[in-house]
Amino acid sequence: MVETAISQQTGFGHLTDLPCIKLQYGSASAVISLYGAQVLSYQPAAENEILWLSPKAQWHNQQAIRGGVPVCWPWFGAPAAVFNPQHSVLANHGVVRNRLWQLGRQHCSAAGVSLTLTITVDDLPHYQGSATLQLCLTLNDSLTIALNCNSVMPQQAALHSYFAVDDIDSVLIRPLPEHYFDKVTDQEHRDRRCSTAISDETDRIYQHSANQLRLDCGQQQLALSQSGHDATVVWNPWLQKSMAISDLPDHSYRQFVCVESARLGLDSQTLTLSQQITRL
Ligand SMILES: O=P(O)(O)OC[C@H]1O[C@@H](O)[C@H](O)[C@@H](O)[C@@H]1O
């Protein structure tokens, strides 16, 4: 019989006063912060961390936590015009990375341990009503992160996962579409190899990406299953950009890669988006 548990804990790593919940399923565990509904740790086995958290991450003063799996919603990156009718100064990646979420349903069974966090947002510049967002985390032989919103409105979202890697030189992500939009050069590009190794600043949007990806992180390989997405974003800031980002140590870009399951369409609709992480 597999042992399961859900417990509250204060603090994770150097973020000693952060309210968190820990899930356990046999020897697998996950930790999620109520601030941002951000998964900070996923260990399929003891001492085997899959995610990367910046040693300079902060959560006070409205700052989004750098690392783990940030939830970007209802816009991705800088807001498109539809999200910003007043032309205000709005935060990158939406409004829920730096708010406290509420604890919802918790369930433990032999099939898995699951937890739902919810947040209701009534101050969106582009939407008059209030919208409730749910994040459901399920831990068993994989970790599944599912984001859902039933309001019909323009809404983008991303599960912006930071994966720990042995060294950035050992990273390979495949399969990826041939065509991508490069945010570094602001141009469309084509790469017939259908995989990505990282050797410079990388900020790419791959539209119509597959449901199943494989991420080689060095010693470790992961299967990433995504659904509800219309794009996968691959991000690594490399040295210059890391030096400009206050909560990233200069050389930490070698230790992680972001592979983000994203829904970037601007049409008005409900949202269901998920990413499942499985160690191979
Ligand atoms: O610093 P932030 O707001 O967490 O964003 C980090 C990066 O997130 C990525 O998803 C974007 O594609 C990048 O353009 C961005 O720089």
The ligand as an SDF file (V2000), in Angstrom:
LIG
                    3D

 16 16  0  0  0  0  0  0  0  0999 V2000
   11.0790   37.7150  -16.0850 O   0  0  0  0  0  0  0  0  0  0  0  0
    9.7580   37.0500  -16.3460 P   0  0  0  0  0  0  0  0  0  0  0  0
    8.6020   38.0290  -16.3540 O   0  0  0  0  0  0  0  0  0  0  0  0
    9.5040   35.9200  -15.3980 O   0  0  0  0  0  0  0  0  0  0  0  0
    9.8310   36.4390  -17.7980 O   0  0  0  0  0  0  0  0  0  0  0  0
   10.8490   35.5600  -18.1360 C   0  0  0  0  0  0  0  0  0  0  0  0
   10.7330   35.1190  -19.5900 C   0  0  0  0  0  0  0  0  0  0  0  0
    9.5840   34.3210  -19.7190 O   0  0  0  0  0  0  0  0  0  0  0  0
    9.4470   33.7240  -21.0130 C   0  0  0  0  0  0  0  0  0  0  0  0
    8.2900   32.9570  -21.0120 O   0  0  0  0  0  0  0  0  0  0  0  0
    9.3370   34.7850  -22.0590 C   0  0  0  0  0  0  0  0  0  0  0  0
    9.2090   34.1980  -23.3390 O   0  0  0  0  0  0  0  0  0  0  0  0
   10.5470   35.6890  -21.9820 C   0  0  0  0  0  0  0  0  0  0  0  0
   10.4140   36.7290  -22.9480 O   0  0  0  0  0  0  0  0  0  0  0  0
   10.6770   36.2650  -20.5820 C   0  0  0  0  0  0  0  0  0  0  0  0
   11.8520   37.0470  -20.5130 O   0  0  0  0  0  0  0  0  0  0  0  0
  1  2  2  0
  2  3  1  0
  2  4  1  0
  2  5  1  0
  5  6  1  0
  6  7  1  0
  7  8  1  0
  7 15  1  0
  8  9  1  0
  9 10  1  0
  9 11  1  0
 11 12  1  0
 11 13  1  0
 13 14  1  0
 13 15  1  0
 15 16  1  0
M  END
$$$$
